[in-house]
Amino acid sequence: MDLSFTVLNLLLIYFFFMSAQPLLELINVKKKYSTTEVLKGISLKVQKGDFIGIFGPSGSGKSTLLHIAGGLDTPTEGKVFLFNTRIDILPENERDKIRKGKVAYIFQFHYLLEDFTVWENIEIFAHLLGVEKKQIPSKVEKLLRFLRLEHRKNFKPSQLSGGERQRVAIARALVADPLLILADEPTGNLDSHQSEEIFTYFHRLNKKGITFVVVSHNENLKKFLNKTYYINDGILSDKLPS
């Protein structure tokens, strides 16, 4: 047998296996607060390039699921793997090292710094995430152009519309080139037109290779997704609840 042929095949098998590994995996995750069981044995795989939507009513466990998925919280039972590393058993500082720059969060409330301009909000976050200093100006400029915010770069958050503020939050999340974005009701405070616009940006970013997991109650946004799940009373399913 040709040794070089064998080595080549082993390498191909290895790279295929590695590429097939999920970016994020939850295995039988449960979460209990006092006597209230919020998540009841949830399993989920997120592959590179996915655009996943998780829908459910308020109080169904959507936000708790997302926080555990990103390592902001830990499950009472079950396992969470992020980039092939089990994170639920790690201390918070170790979880932070694994997700820093690779996982970004977009929340319903933008949490912008009110005393700083649009440009400064993004720039400050870039420094915190360890983006190389000389790269920051070009990255910020590129993001502002992509999100149609160039004309607002010197404005403060109070001078922006709701949709513009959320676009700044998206730019801030993207500044370190994350592999995975976790979005918690990112259009919850926006009207239907603004919601459509935000998800259009998400869709364009997904086409560029960024993986998304979005939790929402707005089922009109399903057309952008490649996988849809429903959560109700702490149970996740790919079937619409009856």
DONUPA-604737 format. One record per residue (C-alpha): residue number from 1; residue in three letters; x negated, y, z. Coordinates in nm, 3 decimals. Last residue first. Layout:
% residues N
pos/code/x/y/z
NUM/ALA/X/Y/Z
...
END
This chain:
% residues 242
pos/code/x/y/z
242/SER/4.996/2.188/1.971
241/PRO/4.634/2.296/2.006
240/LEU/4.460/2.346/1.667
239/LYS/4.213/2.064/1.622
238/ASP/3.835/2.103/1.638
237/SER/3.860/2.055/2.013
236/LEU/3.715/2.203/2.331
235/ILE/3.876/2.155/2.675
234/GLY/3.856/2.415/2.953
233/ASP/4.230/2.493/2.963
232/ASN/4.227/2.562/2.589
231/ILE/3.932/2.588/2.357
230/TYR/3.964/2.574/1.982
229/TYR/3.691/2.506/1.730
228/THR/3.622/2.625/1.377
227/LYS/3.323/2.546/1.158
226/ASN/3.213/2.717/0.833
225/LEU/3.345/3.056/0.934
224/PHE/3.422/3.380/0.745
223/LYS/3.780/3.282/0.661
222/LYS/3.852/3.226/1.030
221/LEU/3.861/3.601/1.107
220/ASN/4.241/3.624/1.122
219/GLU/4.217/3.395/1.427
218/ASN/4.139/3.687/1.658
217/HIS/4.108/3.532/2.006
216/SER/3.730/3.529/1.985
215/VAL/3.414/3.335/2.059
214/VAL/3.137/3.361/1.803
213/VAL/2.848/3.119/1.752
212/PHE/2.624/3.241/1.474
211/THR/2.313/3.109/1.297
210/ILE/2.097/3.354/1.102
209/GLY/1.986/3.225/0.761
208/LYS/2.030/3.521/0.524
207/LYS/2.381/3.397/0.440
206/ASN/2.458/3.424/0.811
205/LEU/2.351/3.788/0.801
204/ARG/2.596/3.858/0.518
203/HIS/2.875/3.681/0.710
202/PHE/2.797/3.877/1.026
201/TYR/2.816/4.201/0.827
200/THR/3.156/4.097/0.689
199/PHE/3.255/4.007/1.044
198/ILE/3.190/4.366/1.152
197/GLU/3.389/4.509/0.859
196/GLU/3.688/4.284/0.921
195/SER/3.694/4.386/1.285
194/GLN/3.676/4.755/1.186
193/HIS/3.978/4.715/0.958
192/SER/4.172/4.512/1.217
191/ASP/4.115/4.762/1.498
190/LEU/3.826/4.729/1.739
189/ASN/3.802/4.659/2.112
188/GLY/3.786/4.279/2.086
187/THR/3.559/4.288/1.781
186/PRO/3.255/4.125/1.941
185/GLU/3.470/3.889/2.153
184/ASP/3.153/3.722/2.286
183/ALA/2.889/3.689/2.015
182/LEU/2.600/3.444/2.041
181/ILE/2.339/3.505/1.773
180/LEU/2.078/3.243/1.691
179/LEU/1.747/3.260/1.505
178/PRO/1.669/3.612/1.623
177/ASP/1.478/3.867/1.411
176/ALA/1.358/4.089/1.700
175/VAL/1.568/4.390/1.589
174/LEU/1.883/4.187/1.528
173/ALA/2.058/4.238/1.863
172/ARG/1.990/4.613/1.856
171/ALA/2.129/4.637/1.505
170/ILE/2.442/4.450/1.618
169/ALA/2.486/4.685/1.915
168/VAL/2.449/4.980/1.675
167/ARG/2.721/4.824/1.460
166/GLN/2.941/4.804/1.771
165/ARG/2.894/5.174/1.832
164/GLU/2.981/5.247/1.469
163/GLY/3.303/5.046/1.490
162/GLY/3.410/5.225/1.806
161/SER/3.341/5.567/1.649
160/LEU/3.022/5.754/1.734
159/GLN/2.953/6.085/1.909
158/SER/2.965/5.935/2.260
157/PRO/2.699/5.684/2.151
156/LYS/2.440/5.960/2.084
155/PHE/2.367/6.075/1.729
154/ASN/2.017/6.096/1.585
153/LYS/2.046/5.776/1.378
152/ARG/2.399/5.855/1.260
151/HIS/2.327/5.929/0.892
150/GLU/2.119/5.611/0.868
149/LEU/2.406/5.402/1.010
148/ARG/2.513/5.201/0.708
147/LEU/2.447/4.864/0.873
146/PHE/2.175/4.763/0.628
145/ARG/2.025/5.114/0.631
144/LEU/2.019/5.127/1.010
143/LEU/1.863/4.781/1.015
142/LYS/1.588/4.876/0.770
141/GLU/1.507/5.195/0.962
140/VAL/1.485/5.010/1.291
139/LYS/1.257/4.744/1.141
138/SER/1.034/5.003/0.972
137/PRO/0.997/5.200/1.296
136/ILE/0.936/4.888/1.511
135/GLN/0.659/4.721/1.311
134/LYS/0.374/4.926/1.459
133/LYS/0.482/4.839/1.812
132/GLU/0.498/4.463/1.763
131/VAL/0.837/4.347/1.888
130/GLY/0.809/4.243/2.252
129/LEU/1.177/4.212/2.331
128/LEU/1.169/4.513/2.565
127/HIS/0.997/4.723/2.296
126/ALA/1.266/4.632/2.041
125/PHE/1.537/4.719/2.295
124/ILE/1.391/5.067/2.337
123/GLU/1.381/5.118/1.958
122/ILE/1.744/5.014/1.909
121/ASN/1.880/5.256/2.168
120/GLU/1.630/5.521/2.055
119/TRP/1.756/5.516/1.695
118/VAL/2.119/5.545/1.805
117/THR/2.029/5.831/2.036
116/PHE/1.978/5.805/2.410
115/ASP/2.174/5.935/2.709
114/GLU/2.461/5.687/2.662
113/LEU/2.247/5.374/2.666
112/LEU/2.461/5.126/2.473
111/TYR/2.651/4.854/2.659
110/HIS/2.842/4.746/2.343
109/PHE/3.146/4.610/2.521
108/GLN/3.287/4.300/2.348
107/PHE/2.941/4.147/2.364
106/ILE/2.667/4.073/2.114
105/TYR/2.390/3.847/2.237
104/ALA/2.062/3.754/2.073
103/VAL/1.866/3.429/2.089
102/LYS/1.517/3.395/1.944
101/GLY/1.353/3.711/2.079
100/LYS/1.352/3.575/2.433
99/ARG/1.546/3.244/2.441
98/ILE/1.269/3.014/2.566
97/LYS/1.103/3.270/2.792
96/ASP/1.437/3.362/2.953
95/ARG/1.512/2.999/3.033
94/GLU/1.176/2.980/3.211
93/ASN/1.254/3.292/3.417
92/GLU/1.598/3.154/3.507
91/PRO/1.469/2.827/3.650
90/LEU/1.501/2.522/3.423
89/ILE/1.750/2.237/3.466
88/ASP/2.007/2.385/3.225
87/ILE/1.739/2.453/2.963
86/ARG/1.675/2.115/2.801
85/THR/1.439/2.198/2.519
84/ASN/1.504/2.101/2.156
83/PHE/1.556/2.464/2.047
82/LEU/1.822/2.503/2.318
81/PHE/1.950/2.186/2.486
80/VAL/2.226/2.203/2.749
79/LYS/2.315/1.903/2.966
78/GLY/2.614/1.809/3.179
77/GLU/2.744/1.898/3.524
76/THR/2.791/2.221/3.722
75/PRO/2.672/2.405/3.416
74/THR/2.416/2.688/3.418
73/ASP/2.463/3.056/3.337
72/LEU/2.284/3.305/3.111
71/GLY/2.126/3.007/2.936
70/GLY/2.269/3.086/2.595
69/ALA/2.512/2.794/2.582
68/ILE/2.608/2.851/2.947
67/HIS/2.707/3.211/2.875
66/LEU/2.896/3.105/2.563
65/LEU/3.098/2.839/2.748
64/THR/3.181/3.081/3.028
63/SER/3.298/3.335/2.771
62/LYS/3.535/3.090/2.604
61/GLY/3.672/2.929/2.923
60/SER/4.046/2.946/2.850
59/GLY/4.101/3.257/3.064
58/SER/4.211/3.471/2.772
57/PRO/4.347/3.259/2.489
56/GLY/4.134/3.046/2.259
55/PHE/3.914/3.051/1.955
54/ILE/3.560/2.926/1.901
53/GLY/3.407/3.031/1.569
52/ILE/3.095/2.874/1.428
51/PHE/2.878/3.013/1.149
50/ASP/2.618/2.740/1.112
49/GLY/2.286/2.806/0.939
48/LYS/2.075/2.595/1.174
47/GLN/2.297/2.338/1.344
46/VAL/2.513/2.393/1.652
45/LYS/2.626/2.079/1.833
44/LEU/2.906/2.084/2.092
43/SER/3.017/1.872/2.388
42/ILE/3.254/2.005/2.655
41/GLY/3.340/1.807/2.970
40/LYS/3.602/2.008/3.153
39/LEU/3.502/2.373/3.157
38/VAL/3.669/2.614/3.402
37/GLU/3.725/2.374/3.694
36/THR/3.858/2.587/3.980
35/THR/3.786/2.463/4.334
34/SER/3.486/2.692/4.395
33/TYR/3.380/2.784/4.042
32/LYS/3.338/2.467/3.837
31/LYS/3.165/2.420/3.506
30/LYS/3.144/2.102/3.304
29/VAL/2.925/2.029/3.004
28/ASN/2.956/1.685/2.846
27/ILE/2.656/1.745/2.619
26/LEU/2.591/2.093/2.483
25/GLU/2.354/2.125/2.189
24/LEU/2.183/2.427/2.035
23/LEU/1.943/2.461/1.745
22/PRO/2.049/2.114/1.635
21/GLN/1.783/1.873/1.509
20/ALA/1.830/1.797/1.140
19/SER/1.528/2.008/1.044
18/MET/1.312/1.803/1.280
17/PHE/1.432/1.473/1.135
16/PHE/1.375/1.590/0.779
15/PHE/1.031/1.718/0.874
14/TYR/0.940/1.383/1.028
13/ILE/1.079/1.177/0.740
12/LEU/0.884/1.390/0.491
11/LEU/0.569/1.352/0.699
10/LEU/0.613/0.975/0.716
9/ASN/0.664/0.965/0.340
8/LEU/0.347/1.162/0.279
7/VAL/0.150/0.939/0.516
6/THR/0.272/0.627/0.332
5/PHE/0.187/0.770/-0.010
4/SER/-0.161/0.867/0.112
3/LEU/-0.214/0.513/0.244
2/ASP/-0.125/0.349/-0.089
1/MET/0.000/0.000/0.000
END
